Amino acid sequence: MRNSRKLSPEEEEFISTLVSSLPPVIARKEVKRYLGGMIASQTLCNADSAGVGPQVAYRVGRVVTYRTESLVRWIVERFGVVRLASLKTL
């Protein structure tokens, strides 16, 4: 997303935690596996086509890859993160 919003401290913590446990670059077709189904590769494909996808993406042959920090930050900016006090709040 090109116009970033100010992230909350819990969102910044989420990004930091997630990025530290993932490889530095993730292929679009592997996003679902690495992020536990958090986002579908087709969602990324659609966002990229509309020009509103993650800021740092690379094409390696026919494969689109994302710098992990850029990908996770885009997800958080677009969908938000809220820390749950308990699972009863779902």
LOVEXBA-62162 format. One record per residue: residue number from 1; x, y, z of N, C-alpha, C, O in turn; residue in one letter. Coordinates in Angstrom, 1 decimal, decimal comma. Layout:
BEGIN
<pt pos="NUM" n_c1="X" n_c2="Y" n_c3="Z" ca_c1="X" ca_c2="Y" ca_c3="Z" c_c1="X" c_c2="Y" c_c3="Z" o_c1="X" o_c2="Y" o_c3="Z" code="a"/>
...
REM end
This chain:
BEGIN
<pt pos="1" n_c1="0,9" n_c2="-1,2" n_c3="0,0" ca_c1="0,0" ca_c2="0,0" ca_c3="0,0" c_c1="0,9" c_c2="1,2" c_c3="0,0" o_c1="1,8" o_c2="1,3" o_c3="0,8" code="m"/>
<pt pos="2" n_c1="0,7" n_c2="2,1" n_c3="-0,9" ca_c1="1,6" ca_c2="3,2" ca_c3="-1,1" c_c1="1,4" c_c2="4,3" c_c3="0,0" o_c1="2,4" o_c2="4,9" o_c3="0,4" code="r"/>
<pt pos="3" n_c1="0,2" n_c2="4,6" n_c3="0,5" ca_c1="0,0" ca_c2="5,6" ca_c3="1,6" c_c1="-0,1" c_c2="4,9" c_c3="2,9" o_c1="-1,2" o_c2="4,4" o_c3="3,3" code="n"/>
<pt pos="4" n_c1="1,0" n_c2="4,8" n_c3="3,6" ca_c1="1,0" ca_c2="4,1" ca_c3="4,9" c_c1="0,3" c_c2="4,9" c_c3="6,0" o_c1="0,4" o_c2="6,1" o_c3="6,0" code="s"/>
<pt pos="5" n_c1="-0,3" n_c2="4,2" n_c3="6,9" ca_c1="-0,9" ca_c2="4,8" ca_c3="8,0" c_c1="0,0" c_c2="4,5" c_c3="9,2" o_c1="0,8" o_c2="3,7" o_c3="9,2" code="r"/>
<pt pos="6" n_c1="-0,2" n_c2="5,3" n_c3="10,3" ca_c1="0,5" ca_c2="5,1" ca_c3="11,5" c_c1="0,1" c_c2="3,8" c_c3="12,2" o_c1="-1,1" o_c2="3,6" o_c3="12,4" code="k"/>
<pt pos="7" n_c1="1,0" n_c2="2,9" n_c3="12,5" ca_c1="0,7" ca_c2="1,7" ca_c3="13,1" c_c1="0,7" c_c2="1,7" c_c3="14,6" o_c1="1,5" o_c2="2,5" o_c3="15,1" code="l"/>
<pt pos="8" n_c1="-0,1" n_c2="0,9" n_c3="15,2" ca_c1="-0,1" ca_c2="0,9" ca_c3="16,7" c_c1="1,1" c_c2="0,1" c_c3="17,2" o_c1="1,7" o_c2="-0,6" o_c3="16,4" code="s"/>
<pt pos="9" n_c1="1,4" n_c2="0,3" n_c3="18,5" ca_c1="2,6" ca_c2="-0,5" ca_c3="19,0" c_c1="2,3" c_c2="-2,0" c_c3="18,9" o_c1="3,3" o_c2="-2,7" o_c3="18,7" code="p"/>
<pt pos="10" n_c1="1,1" n_c2="-2,5" n_c3="19,0" ca_c1="0,9" ca_c2="-3,9" ca_c3="18,9" c_c1="1,1" c_c2="-4,4" c_c3="17,5" o_c1="1,5" o_c2="-5,5" o_c3="17,2" code="e"/>
<pt pos="11" n_c1="0,7" n_c2="-3,5" n_c3="16,5" ca_c1="0,9" ca_c2="-3,9" ca_c3="15,1" c_c1="2,4" c_c2="-3,9" c_c3="14,8" o_c1="2,9" o_c2="-4,8" o_c3="14,1" code="e"/>
<pt pos="12" n_c1="3,2" n_c2="-2,9" n_c3="15,3" ca_c1="4,6" ca_c2="-2,9" ca_c3="15,1" c_c1="5,3" c_c2="-4,2" c_c3="15,7" o_c1="6,2" o_c2="-4,8" o_c3="15,2" code="e"/>
<pt pos="13" n_c1="4,8" n_c2="-4,6" n_c3="16,9" ca_c1="5,3" ca_c2="-5,8" ca_c3="17,6" c_c1="5,0" c_c2="-7,0" c_c3="16,8" o_c1="5,8" o_c2="-7,9" o_c3="16,6" code="e"/>
<pt pos="14" n_c1="3,8" n_c2="-7,1" n_c3="16,2" ca_c1="3,4" ca_c2="-8,2" ca_c3="15,4" c_c1="4,3" c_c2="-8,3" c_c3="14,2" o_c1="4,8" o_c2="-9,4" o_c3="13,8" code="f"/>
<pt pos="15" n_c1="4,6" n_c2="-7,2" n_c3="13,5" ca_c1="5,4" ca_c2="-7,2" ca_c3="12,3" c_c1="6,8" c_c2="-7,7" c_c3="12,7" o_c1="7,4" o_c2="-8,6" o_c3="12,0" code="i"/>
<pt pos="16" n_c1="7,4" n_c2="-7,1" n_c3="13,8" ca_c1="8,7" ca_c2="-7,5" ca_c3="14,2" c_c1="8,8" c_c2="-9,0" c_c3="14,5" o_c1="9,8" o_c2="-9,7" o_c3="14,1" code="s"/>
<pt pos="17" n_c1="7,8" n_c2="-9,5" n_c3="15,2" ca_c1="7,8" ca_c2="-10,9" ca_c3="15,6" c_c1="7,7" c_c2="-11,8" c_c3="14,4" o_c1="8,5" o_c2="-12,8" o_c3="14,3" code="t"/>
<pt pos="18" n_c1="6,8" n_c2="-11,5" n_c3="13,5" ca_c1="6,6" ca_c2="-12,3" ca_c3="12,3" c_c1="7,8" c_c2="-12,3" c_c3="11,4" o_c1="8,3" o_c2="-13,3" o_c3="10,9" code="l"/>
<pt pos="19" n_c1="8,4" n_c2="-11,1" n_c3="11,1" ca_c1="9,5" ca_c2="-10,9" ca_c3="10,2" c_c1="10,7" c_c2="-11,7" c_c3="10,7" o_c1="11,5" o_c2="-12,3" o_c3="9,9" code="v"/>
<pt pos="20" n_c1="10,9" n_c2="-11,7" n_c3="12,0" ca_c1="12,1" ca_c2="-12,3" ca_c3="12,6" c_c1="12,1" c_c2="-13,9" c_c3="12,4" o_c1="13,1" o_c2="-14,5" o_c3="12,5" code="s"/>
<pt pos="21" n_c1="10,9" n_c2="-14,4" n_c3="12,2" ca_c1="10,8" ca_c2="-15,9" ca_c3="12,1" c_c1="10,6" c_c2="-16,4" c_c3="10,7" o_c1="10,4" o_c2="-17,6" o_c3="10,5" code="s"/>
<pt pos="22" n_c1="10,7" n_c2="-15,5" n_c3="9,7" ca_c1="10,5" ca_c2="-15,9" ca_c3="8,3" c_c1="11,7" c_c2="-15,6" c_c3="7,5" o_c1="12,6" o_c2="-14,9" o_c3="7,9" code="l"/>
<pt pos="23" n_c1="11,8" n_c2="-16,2" n_c3="6,3" ca_c1="13,0" ca_c2="-16,0" ca_c3="5,4" c_c1="12,9" c_c2="-14,5" c_c3="4,9" o_c1="11,8" o_c2="-13,9" o_c3="4,9" code="p"/>
<pt pos="24" n_c1="14,0" n_c2="-13,9" n_c3="4,4" ca_c1="13,9" ca_c2="-12,5" ca_c3="4,0" c_c1="13,1" c_c2="-12,2" c_c3="2,8" o_c1="12,7" o_c2="-11,1" o_c3="2,6" code="p"/>
<pt pos="25" n_c1="12,9" n_c2="-13,3" n_c3="1,9" ca_c1="12,1" ca_c2="-13,1" ca_c3="0,7" c_c1="11,1" c_c2="-14,3" c_c3="0,6" o_c1="11,5" o_c2="-15,4" o_c3="0,9" code="v"/>
<pt pos="26" n_c1="9,9" n_c2="-14,0" n_c3="0,2" ca_c1="8,8" ca_c2="-15,1" ca_c3="0,1" c_c1="8,2" c_c2="-15,0" c_c3="-1,3" o_c1="7,8" o_c2="-13,9" o_c3="-1,7" code="i"/>
<pt pos="27" n_c1="8,1" n_c2="-16,1" n_c3="-2,0" ca_c1="7,5" ca_c2="-16,1" ca_c3="-3,3" c_c1="6,0" c_c2="-16,0" c_c3="-3,1" o_c1="5,4" o_c2="-16,6" o_c3="-2,1" code="a"/>
<pt pos="28" n_c1="5,3" n_c2="-15,4" n_c3="-4,0" ca_c1="3,9" ca_c2="-15,2" ca_c3="-3,9" c_c1="3,1" c_c2="-16,6" c_c3="-3,8" o_c1="2,2" o_c2="-16,7" o_c3="-3,0" code="r"/>
<pt pos="29" n_c1="3,6" n_c2="-17,6" n_c3="-4,5" ca_c1="2,9" ca_c2="-18,9" ca_c3="-4,4" c_c1="3,2" c_c2="-19,6" c_c3="-3,1" o_c1="2,5" o_c2="-20,6" o_c3="-2,8" code="k"/>
<pt pos="30" n_c1="4,1" n_c2="-19,1" n_c3="-2,3" ca_c1="4,4" ca_c2="-19,7" ca_c3="-1,0" c_c1="3,8" c_c2="-18,9" c_c3="0,2" o_c1="4,0" o_c2="-19,3" o_c3="1,3" code="e"/>
<pt pos="31" n_c1="3,2" n_c2="-17,8" n_c3="-0,1" ca_c1="2,7" ca_c2="-16,9" ca_c3="1,0" c_c1="1,7" c_c2="-17,6" c_c3="1,9" o_c1="1,8" o_c2="-17,5" o_c3="3,1" code="v"/>
<pt pos="32" n_c1="0,8" n_c2="-18,4" n_c3="1,4" ca_c1="-0,2" ca_c2="-19,1" ca_c3="2,2" c_c1="0,5" c_c2="-20,0" c_c3="3,2" o_c1="0,1" o_c2="-20,1" o_c3="4,3" code="k"/>
<pt pos="33" n_c1="1,5" n_c2="-20,7" n_c3="2,7" ca_c1="2,2" ca_c2="-21,7" ca_c3="3,5" c_c1="3,0" c_c2="-21,0" c_c3="4,6" o_c1="3,0" o_c2="-21,4" o_c3="5,8" code="r"/>
<pt pos="34" n_c1="3,8" n_c2="-20,0" n_c3="4,3" ca_c1="4,6" ca_c2="-19,3" ca_c3="5,2" c_c1="3,8" c_c2="-18,4" c_c3="6,2" o_c1="4,2" o_c2="-18,3" o_c3="7,4" code="y"/>
<pt pos="35" n_c1="2,7" n_c2="-17,9" n_c3="5,8" ca_c1="1,9" ca_c2="-17,0" ca_c3="6,7" c_c1="0,7" c_c2="-17,7" c_c3="7,3" o_c1="-0,2" o_c2="-17,1" o_c3="7,8" code="l"/>
<pt pos="36" n_c1="0,6" n_c2="-19,0" n_c3="7,2" ca_c1="-0,4" ca_c2="-19,8" ca_c3="7,8" c_c1="-1,8" c_c2="-19,5" c_c3="7,3" o_c1="-2,8" o_c2="-19,6" o_c3="8,0" code="g"/>
<pt pos="37" n_c1="-1,9" n_c2="-19,2" n_c3="6,0" ca_c1="-3,2" ca_c2="-18,9" ca_c3="5,5" c_c1="-3,8" c_c2="-17,5" c_c3="5,8" o_c1="-4,9" o_c2="-17,2" o_c3="5,5" code="g"/>
<pt pos="38" n_c1="-2,9" n_c2="-16,6" n_c3="6,3" ca_c1="-3,3" ca_c2="-15,3" ca_c3="6,6" c_c1="-3,8" c_c2="-14,5" c_c3="5,4" o_c1="-4,7" o_c2="-13,6" o_c3="5,6" code="m"/>
<pt pos="39" n_c1="-3,2" n_c2="-14,8" n_c3="4,3" ca_c1="-3,6" ca_c2="-14,1" ca_c3="3,0" c_c1="-3,4" c_c2="-15,0" c_c3="1,9" o_c1="-2,5" o_c2="-15,9" o_c3="1,9" code="i"/>
<pt pos="40" n_c1="-4,2" n_c2="-14,9" n_c3="0,9" ca_c1="-4,1" ca_c2="-15,8" ca_c3="-0,3" c_c1="-3,2" c_c2="-15,2" c_c3="-1,4" o_c1="-3,2" o_c2="-13,9" o_c3="-1,5" code="a"/>
<pt pos="41" n_c1="-2,6" n_c2="-16,0" n_c3="-2,1" ca_c1="-1,7" ca_c2="-15,4" ca_c3="-3,2" c_c1="-2,5" c_c2="-14,7" c_c3="-4,2" o_c1="-2,0" o_c2="-13,7" o_c3="-4,8" code="s"/>
<pt pos="42" n_c1="-3,8" n_c2="-15,1" n_c3="-4,5" ca_c1="-4,6" ca_c2="-14,4" ca_c3="-5,4" c_c1="-4,9" c_c2="-12,9" c_c3="-4,9" o_c1="-5,1" o_c2="-12,0" o_c3="-5,8" code="q"/>
<pt pos="43" n_c1="-5,1" n_c2="-12,7" n_c3="-3,6" ca_c1="-5,3" ca_c2="-11,4" ca_c3="-3,1" c_c1="-4,1" c_c2="-10,5" c_c3="-3,4" o_c1="-4,3" o_c2="-9,4" o_c3="-3,8" code="t"/>
<pt pos="44" n_c1="-2,9" n_c2="-11,1" n_c3="-3,3" ca_c1="-1,7" ca_c2="-10,3" ca_c3="-3,6" c_c1="-1,6" c_c2="-10,0" c_c3="-5,1" o_c1="-1,3" o_c2="-8,9" o_c3="-5,5" code="l"/>
<pt pos="45" n_c1="-2,0" n_c2="-11,0" n_c3="-5,9" ca_c1="-2,0" ca_c2="-10,8" ca_c3="-7,4" c_c1="-2,9" c_c2="-9,7" c_c3="-7,8" o_c1="-2,6" o_c2="-8,9" o_c3="-8,6" code="c"/>
<pt pos="46" n_c1="-4,1" n_c2="-9,7" n_c3="-7,2" ca_c1="-5,1" ca_c2="-8,7" ca_c3="-7,5" c_c1="-4,6" c_c2="-7,3" c_c3="-7,1" o_c1="-4,7" o_c2="-6,3" o_c3="-7,8" code="n"/>
<pt pos="47" n_c1="-4,0" n_c2="-7,2" n_c3="-5,9" ca_c1="-3,5" ca_c2="-5,9" ca_c3="-5,4" c_c1="-2,3" c_c2="-5,4" c_c3="-6,2" o_c1="-2,3" o_c2="-4,2" o_c3="-6,5" code="a"/>
<pt pos="48" n_c1="-1,4" n_c2="-6,3" n_c3="-6,6" ca_c1="-0,3" ca_c2="-5,9" ca_c3="-7,5" c_c1="-0,9" c_c2="-5,4" c_c3="-8,9" o_c1="-0,4" o_c2="-4,4" o_c3="-9,4" code="d"/>
<pt pos="49" n_c1="-1,9" n_c2="-6,1" n_c3="-9,4" ca_c1="-2,5" ca_c2="-5,7" ca_c3="-10,7" c_c1="-3,1" c_c2="-4,3" c_c3="-10,6" o_c1="-3,1" o_c2="-3,5" o_c3="-11,5" code="s"/>
<pt pos="50" n_c1="-3,7" n_c2="-4,0" n_c3="-9,4" ca_c1="-4,3" ca_c2="-2,7" ca_c3="-9,2" c_c1="-3,3" c_c2="-1,6" c_c3="-8,8" o_c1="-3,6" o_c2="-0,4" o_c3="-8,6" code="a"/>
<pt pos="51" n_c1="-2,0" n_c2="-2,0" n_c3="-8,6" ca_c1="-1,0" ca_c2="-1,1" ca_c3="-8,2" c_c1="-1,0" c_c2="-0,7" c_c3="-6,7" o_c1="-0,4" o_c2="0,3" o_c3="-6,3" code="g"/>
<pt pos="52" n_c1="-1,6" n_c2="-1,5" n_c3="-5,9" ca_c1="-1,7" ca_c2="-1,2" ca_c3="-4,4" c_c1="-1,1" c_c2="-2,4" c_c3="-3,6" o_c1="-1,4" o_c2="-2,5" o_c3="-2,4" code="v"/>
<pt pos="53" n_c1="-0,2" n_c2="-3,2" n_c3="-4,2" ca_c1="0,4" ca_c2="-4,3" ca_c3="-3,4" c_c1="1,6" c_c2="-3,9" c_c3="-2,6" o_c1="1,8" o_c2="-2,7" o_c3="-2,5" code="g"/>
<pt pos="54" n_c1="2,3" n_c2="-4,8" n_c3="-2,0" ca_c1="3,4" ca_c2="-4,5" ca_c3="-1,2" c_c1="4,5" c_c2="-3,7" c_c3="-2,0" o_c1="4,6" o_c2="-3,9" o_c3="-3,2" code="p"/>
<pt pos="55" n_c1="5,1" n_c2="-2,8" n_c3="-1,4" ca_c1="6,1" ca_c2="-1,8" ca_c3="-2,1" c_c1="7,3" c_c2="-2,5" c_c3="-2,7" o_c1="7,7" o_c2="-2,2" o_c3="-3,7" code="q"/>
<pt pos="56" n_c1="7,8" n_c2="-3,6" n_c3="-2,0" ca_c1="9,0" ca_c2="-4,2" ca_c3="-2,5" c_c1="8,7" c_c2="-5,6" c_c3="-3,0" o_c1="8,5" o_c2="-6,5" o_c3="-2,2" code="v"/>
<pt pos="57" n_c1="8,6" n_c2="-5,7" n_c3="-4,3" ca_c1="8,4" ca_c2="-7,0" ca_c3="-5,0" c_c1="9,4" c_c2="-7,1" c_c3="-6,1" o_c1="9,9" o_c2="-6,2" o_c3="-6,7" code="a"/>
<pt pos="58" n_c1="9,7" n_c2="-8,4" n_c3="-6,4" ca_c1="10,7" ca_c2="-8,7" ca_c3="-7,5" c_c1="10,1" c_c2="-9,8" c_c3="-8,3" o_c1="9,3" o_c2="-10,6" o_c3="-7,9" code="y"/>
<pt pos="59" n_c1="10,4" n_c2="-9,8" n_c3="-9,6" ca_c1="10,1" ca_c2="-10,8" ca_c3="-10,5" c_c1="11,4" c_c2="-11,6" c_c3="-10,8" o_c1="12,3" o_c2="-11,0" o_c3="-11,3" code="r"/>
<pt pos="60" n_c1="11,4" n_c2="-12,9" n_c3="-10,5" ca_c1="12,5" ca_c2="-13,7" ca_c3="-10,8" c_c1="12,0" c_c2="-14,8" c_c3="-11,8" o_c1="11,4" o_c2="-15,7" o_c3="-11,5" code="v"/>
<pt pos="61" n_c1="12,3" n_c2="-14,5" n_c3="-13,1" ca_c1="11,7" ca_c2="-15,4" ca_c3="-14,1" c_c1="10,2" c_c2="-15,1" c_c3="-14,2" o_c1="9,8" o_c2="-14,0" o_c3="-14,4" code="g"/>
<pt pos="62" n_c1="9,4" n_c2="-16,1" n_c3="-13,9" ca_c1="8,0" ca_c2="-16,0" ca_c3="-13,9" c_c1="7,4" c_c2="-15,9" c_c3="-12,5" o_c1="6,2" o_c2="-15,9" o_c3="-12,3" code="r"/>
<pt pos="63" n_c1="8,3" n_c2="-15,9" n_c3="-11,5" ca_c1="7,9" ca_c2="-16,0" ca_c3="-10,1" c_c1="8,0" c_c2="-14,6" c_c3="-9,5" o_c1="9,0" o_c2="-13,9" o_c3="-9,6" code="v"/>
<pt pos="64" n_c1="6,9" n_c2="-14,2" n_c3="-8,8" ca_c1="6,9" ca_c2="-12,9" ca_c3="-8,1" c_c1="7,2" c_c2="-13,2" c_c3="-6,6" o_c1="6,7" o_c2="-14,1" o_c3="-6,0" code="v"/>
<pt pos="65" n_c1="8,2" n_c2="-12,4" n_c3="-6,1" ca_c1="8,6" ca_c2="-12,6" ca_c3="-4,7" c_c1="8,5" c_c2="-11,2" c_c3="-4,0" o_c1="8,5" o_c2="-10,2" o_c3="-4,7" code="t"/>
<pt pos="66" n_c1="8,4" n_c2="-11,3" n_c3="-2,7" ca_c1="8,3" ca_c2="-10,1" ca_c3="-1,9" c_c1="9,3" c_c2="-10,1" c_c3="-0,8" o_c1="9,6" o_c2="-11,1" o_c3="-0,2" code="y"/>
<pt pos="67" n_c1="9,8" n_c2="-8,9" n_c3="-0,5" ca_c1="10,7" ca_c2="-8,8" ca_c3="0,7" c_c1="9,7" c_c2="-9,0" c_c3="1,9" o_c1="8,7" o_c2="-8,3" o_c3="1,9" code="r"/>
<pt pos="68" n_c1="10,1" n_c2="-9,8" n_c3="2,8" ca_c1="9,2" ca_c2="-10,2" ca_c3="3,8" c_c1="8,7" c_c2="-9,1" c_c3="4,7" o_c1="7,5" o_c2="-9,0" o_c3="5,0" code="t"/>
<pt pos="69" n_c1="9,5" n_c2="-8,2" n_c3="5,0" ca_c1="9,1" ca_c2="-7,0" ca_c3="5,9" c_c1="8,1" c_c2="-6,2" c_c3="5,1" o_c1="7,1" o_c2="-5,7" o_c3="5,7" code="e"/>
<pt pos="70" n_c1="8,3" n_c2="-6,0" n_c3="3,8" ca_c1="7,3" ca_c2="-5,2" ca_c3="3,0" c_c1="6,0" c_c2="-5,9" c_c3="2,9" o_c1="4,9" o_c2="-5,3" o_c3="3,0" code="s"/>
<pt pos="71" n_c1="6,0" n_c2="-7,2" n_c3="2,8" ca_c1="4,8" ca_c2="-8,0" ca_c3="2,7" c_c1="4,0" c_c2="-8,0" c_c3="4,0" o_c1="2,8" o_c2="-7,7" o_c3="3,9" code="l"/>
<pt pos="72" n_c1="4,7" n_c2="-8,2" n_c3="5,1" ca_c1="4,0" ca_c2="-8,3" ca_c3="6,4" c_c1="3,5" c_c2="-6,9" c_c3="6,7" o_c1="2,3" o_c2="-6,7" o_c3="7,2" code="v"/>
<pt pos="73" n_c1="4,2" n_c2="-5,8" n_c3="6,5" ca_c1="3,8" ca_c2="-4,5" ca_c3="6,8" c_c1="2,6" c_c2="-4,1" c_c3="5,9" o_c1="1,6" o_c2="-3,5" o_c3="6,4" code="r"/>
<pt pos="74" n_c1="2,6" n_c2="-4,5" n_c3="4,6" ca_c1="1,4" ca_c2="-4,3" ca_c3="3,8" c_c1="0,2" c_c2="-5,0" c_c3="4,3" o_c1="-0,9" o_c2="-4,4" o_c3="4,3" code="w"/>
<pt pos="75" n_c1="0,3" n_c2="-6,2" n_c3="4,7" ca_c1="-0,8" ca_c2="-7,0" ca_c3="5,3" c_c1="-1,4" c_c2="-6,2" c_c3="6,5" o_c1="-2,6" o_c2="-6,1" o_c3="6,7" code="i"/>
<pt pos="76" n_c1="-0,5" n_c2="-5,8" n_c3="7,4" ca_c1="-1,0" ca_c2="-5,2" ca_c3="8,7" c_c1="-1,6" c_c2="-3,8" c_c3="8,3" o_c1="-2,6" o_c2="-3,5" o_c3="8,9" code="v"/>
<pt pos="77" n_c1="-1,0" n_c2="-3,0" n_c3="7,4" ca_c1="-1,6" ca_c2="-1,7" ca_c3="7,1" c_c1="-3,0" c_c2="-1,9" c_c3="6,4" o_c1="-3,9" o_c2="-1,1" o_c3="6,6" code="e"/>
<pt pos="78" n_c1="-3,1" n_c2="-2,9" n_c3="5,6" ca_c1="-4,3" ca_c2="-3,2" ca_c3="4,9" c_c1="-5,4" c_c2="-3,8" c_c3="5,7" o_c1="-6,6" o_c2="-3,4" o_c3="5,6" code="r"/>
<pt pos="79" n_c1="-5,1" n_c2="-4,7" n_c3="6,5" ca_c1="-6,1" ca_c2="-5,5" ca_c3="7,3" c_c1="-6,1" c_c2="-5,2" c_c3="8,8" o_c1="-7,1" o_c2="-5,5" o_c3="9,4" code="f"/>
<pt pos="80" n_c1="-5,1" n_c2="-4,7" n_c3="9,3" ca_c1="-5,0" ca_c2="-4,4" ca_c3="10,7" c_c1="-4,7" c_c2="-5,6" c_c3="11,6" o_c1="-4,9" o_c2="-6,8" o_c3="11,1" code="g"/>
<pt pos="81" n_c1="-4,3" n_c2="-5,4" n_c3="12,8" ca_c1="-4,0" ca_c2="-6,4" ca_c3="13,8" c_c1="-4,5" c_c2="-6,0" c_c3="15,1" o_c1="-4,3" o_c2="-4,8" o_c3="15,5" code="v"/>
<pt pos="82" n_c1="-5,3" n_c2="-6,8" n_c3="15,8" ca_c1="-5,8" ca_c2="-6,5" ca_c3="17,1" c_c1="-5,4" c_c2="-7,7" c_c3="18,0" o_c1="-5,7" o_c2="-8,8" o_c3="17,7" code="v"/>
<pt pos="83" n_c1="-4,7" n_c2="-7,4" n_c3="19,1" ca_c1="-4,4" ca_c2="-8,4" ca_c3="20,1" c_c1="-5,7" c_c2="-8,8" c_c3="20,9" o_c1="-6,4" o_c2="-7,9" o_c3="21,4" code="r"/>
<pt pos="84" n_c1="-5,9" n_c2="-10,1" n_c3="20,9" ca_c1="-7,1" ca_c2="-10,5" ca_c3="21,6" c_c1="-6,8" c_c2="-10,8" c_c3="23,1" o_c1="-5,8" o_c2="-11,4" o_c3="23,4" code="l"/>
<pt pos="85" n_c1="-7,7" n_c2="-10,4" n_c3="24,0" ca_c1="-7,6" ca_c2="-10,6" ca_c3="25,4" c_c1="-7,8" c_c2="-12,1" c_c3="25,7" o_c1="-7,2" o_c2="-12,7" o_c3="26,5" code="a"/>
<pt pos="86" n_c1="-8,8" n_c2="-12,6" n_c3="25,0" ca_c1="-9,1" ca_c2="-14,1" ca_c3="25,1" c_c1="-9,8" c_c2="-14,5" c_c3="23,8" o_c1="-10,3" o_c2="-13,7" o_c3="23,0" code="s"/>
<pt pos="87" n_c1="-9,9" n_c2="-15,8" n_c3="23,6" ca_c1="-10,6" ca_c2="-16,3" ca_c3="22,4" c_c1="-12,1" c_c2="-16,0" c_c3="22,5" o_c1="-12,8" o_c2="-16,2" o_c3="21,5" code="l"/>
<pt pos="88" n_c1="-12,6" n_c2="-15,7" n_c3="23,6" ca_c1="-14,0" ca_c2="-15,4" ca_c3="23,8" c_c1="-14,4" c_c2="-14,1" c_c3="23,1" o_c1="-15,6" o_c2="-13,9" o_c3="22,7" code="k"/>
<pt pos="89" n_c1="-13,4" n_c2="-13,3" n_c3="22,8" ca_c1="-13,7" ca_c2="-12,0" ca_c3="22,1" c_c1="-13,9" c_c2="-12,1" c_c3="20,6" o_c1="-14,2" o_c2="-11,2" o_c3="19,9" code="t"/>
<pt pos="90" n_c1="-13,6" n_c2="-13,3" n_c3="20,1" ca_c1="-13,9" ca_c2="-13,6" ca_c3="18,7" c_c1="-15,3" c_c2="-13,5" c_c3="18,4" o_c1="-15,7" o_c2="-13,6" o_c3="17,3" code="l"/>
REM end
